């Protein structure tokens, strides 16, 4: 496998390059400065992996939901590589990528990202399968999908905050978290995308972009003005 994966769905931005048995990873927690470091970081990890962009079999990214700006940056960068070299892009739903390592958990797995405004991007997985699709949801909506008798695992960049909020509002729920867990593009995005590539699943089309779930602030303002 010769592939590049980028996760820019949260304040972290993670780059992973796989060149057969060699793996190079770079993770930056730089908030709003992602745009300044995106292209230099791609060049850096490719160089360390002894690859050029033209060598890549495919690229992968988080398809959303997540940070509006972060998602757009990754899509723009990888579509530039696609345009230059014909490299297929595989977009993996963000919450699926977060939940992917926990398919053996005996209970409910909630991949979660803080969506602000007292809401969360979240889904519910059981036995590796999506039971509740990704939603821009309040705590009450998520709690309705859970059973107080089951063990609940919250994972993702904002799992600790989500767990605190959920257990404060619904103390009967048993919620665990994994400290400081965030998407590892090397272990999750590349594994999922490699399977899609080998099974000849269709890659991202030229006209396809991120899945936001929530309208942007500009769209909300435009709707309010109409």
N, C-alpha and C positions, 0 to 999 in steps of 0.2 A: 504494500500500500504506500502510495505517495500522495499525501493529502494535507490540507490546511483547514483548521476549524477556528472559528472566532465566536466567542460569546460576549456580546456587548449589551445584554438585556438589563443589567443593573449598573451600579456604580463601578463594579469591577469590570475590567475588560481582559479577557483571557485569549491567548493565542496558542495553538498547539499545532506543530508540524510533525508528521510521521513520514519517515523515509525508510521503508522496510522495517528493520529492527531498531532503528534510531529514532528517538522521540525528543523533541525540543519543546519546552513549555515556557511561557512568559505570562505572568499575571500582574496587572497594574490596578491599583485602587486610586484613581486619579480624578474621579467625579467628572466635572464639566470639561476637563482637558483631554478627553478621549480623542477628539478630532485632530489635535496636534500630534498625537503619538501613534495614530492608527497606521498610516503608511510606513513610517520608519520602523515600527515594530514588526510589520509583516516582512519587510526586507531583512530585518535583523534575524528573525527566527528561521526564515528560509536559508539565509547564509549559514547559520549555525548548523542547519540540517544538511548542508551541501546540496541544496536544490535551487533551481530557478523556478519562477512562476510557471513557465512553459512545461516543466516536468510533472506538474501535478495531475493525478488521475481525476480528482474531484476536490471540491471545497464544501464546507458545511458551516451552517450558522443557526442560531436560534431564530425561529420564525416569528416569535411573539407569543403571548404578550410580553411587555417589558417597557423599558425606557424608550419613549418616542424617538429621541435624538440618537440614542445608542443603537437601536435597531436600524435606523436609516443609514447610519455610518457603515455598519457591517455590510448591509445590502449593497450600498454604493461601491464599496471597495471590491467585493467579490464579483459584482456584475461587471466591473471594469476588467477584472481578470478573465471573466467569461467572454467579454467582447474581444479582448486581445488574443486569447488563446483557445477559445472554444471550451473552456473548462466547465463541466457541469457543476451546478450548485444544488446541494440538498438542504432544504429548510426543515429543521426539526422543531415541532412545537415546544416552546420554552418549558412549560410545566411537565411535558412528557420527558424531556431531557433531565429535569430535576428529579423526577420520580423513578427514573429508569433503574438505578442501582438497588432499589428497595422492593423488588417484586416478590421477595420471599417473606416480607413482613407479615405477621399474622394479625392483621387488623386493617385499619384505614391509614393510608399514606396521603398527606396533604402537601403537595408542592405549592409554595406560596411566595409571592412578591408583594411588598407593600405598595399599593396603588395610590396612597395618600387619600385625603378627604374621608378618612374613617372607612376605607374600603381596601380590599385585597384582591389581587389576581390569584385565583386558587382553583383547584380541582380536587376531586377525591378519587383515589385509586385503591382497589382491593385486588390482591392476588395478581398484581401486575397489569390489571385492566382498568381503564378509565370508567368509573361508575357515574361521576358527575362531571360534565364537560367544563372546560375552562370558563371562568366567569369573572366579571368585575363585580364583586359581591361584598355586602355587609356581613358582619359576624353572624347575624341572626340567620341569614340564608345558609351559610356554611354549617352552622350548628344543626339545622334541620336535617342535614344529610348524614349526621353522625349518630352513633349509638353509644349511650353511656356505659354499656357493658364491654365495648371493644377497646383495644389498645390503639391509640391514635399517635401517629408519628408525623410531626410537622418538619418539612425540610425545605431548604432554599435560603437565599441570602437574608431574608427577613423572618425566618422561622421562630427565632427567640421572641421577637416583638409580637408576632402573631400569637404565639402560645400564651404569652402573658395576658394579652387582651382577651383571648378566648376563655382561658381558665378563670379570669376575673369575672367575666360575664356569665359563664356556665361552669361553676366549680365542680359539677358532677361529672364532667368529662375528664378522662385520663389522657393527658397530652404529654408526649415526650418530644425532645428535639435533639439534634446533633450540633454541638457547638461549632460555630464558624464554618459550617458547610456551605459551599456554593458550587455552582456547576463547574465540573472539571471537563473542559472541552475535549481533552484527550481521551478520557475514559467513557464519556457519554455521547457527545455529539459525533465523534469519529466512529464509534462502534455502531451506532444506529445508522449513520450515513453510509458506512462501508457495507452494511447489509443491504441497504437500499440500492447501492451501486452494483453489488454482485447479483442481486435479484432483478437487475435491469428495470427498476422502478423509475417512473418519469422524474427527471430533475425539475428544479424551479424553471418556470417559463419566463421569457423576457418581460412580460407584462405584469408578473406577480411581484407583490411587495410584502412587507410585514403585516402580520395580523395584530391589530391594536386592541380589539374588543371595545375599548372606550374611545369615544370621539376625542379629537384633539381640542385644546382650548379654543383654537381659532374656529373649529367647526361648531363648538358649543355656542360661541359668541354669535356666529352667523345664524345659527338656528334660533337663538333667542331674539335676534333682531328682526326675523321674518314674521 
